[in-house]
Amino acid sequence: MKLKEILEEILAKLNELSSSAEYYKKNPEARKKKQKYDAKLNKRPEQVKSRVETNKARRHAKKAGKNIKGKDASHTKSGIRFKESSKNRGSKSDSAGDKRARGGKKKK
């Protein structure tokens, strides 16, 4: 493969939408329903409190001169920590709710 072909292939992959993004792009009614649900979810008092805590932690970290670019403030068992956003948003081990939702180990 030539360098030009490799670069074109890489750029094509970068411009691809995720499967859920494609779905919502093709289904405007579903997108509206999701936006309505997300708005309702983000208004909940516990969600607002969580967001306020992470925003505060982020402000303090910036003030202290920490490099937090590309990281999210994550609620973990040991308090608020900064993680790469890709790892934090896909994390299933940090909250009890996620653990309970997945269920136990399958019996053989």
C-alpha positions, 0 to 999 in steps of 0.5 A: 500500500502506498502512503497516500492510500494509508492516509486516505483509509485512516481519514475515512475511519476517523470520519465514520460515525459510531453505530448509535450516532448513525441510528439517531441521525437516521431516526429523528423521532428516536433522537427527540425521545432520547434528548427528552429522556436525557434532559429529564435525567440531567435535571434529577437532584442527584445528577445535578449534585454529581455534576456540581461536584465534578465541576468543582473538582475540575475548577480546583485542579485547574487552579492548582495547575494540574494538567487535566486536558482530555480527562474527566472528573470521575466518581470512584469508590475512593473519591473524585479522580481524573481519568481519560474521558474514553476510559471514564465513559466506558467504565463499568467498575466504578459504580454499584449500579453498573455492577448490579445491572450486569448480574452475577456470574453465569453458572455452568 
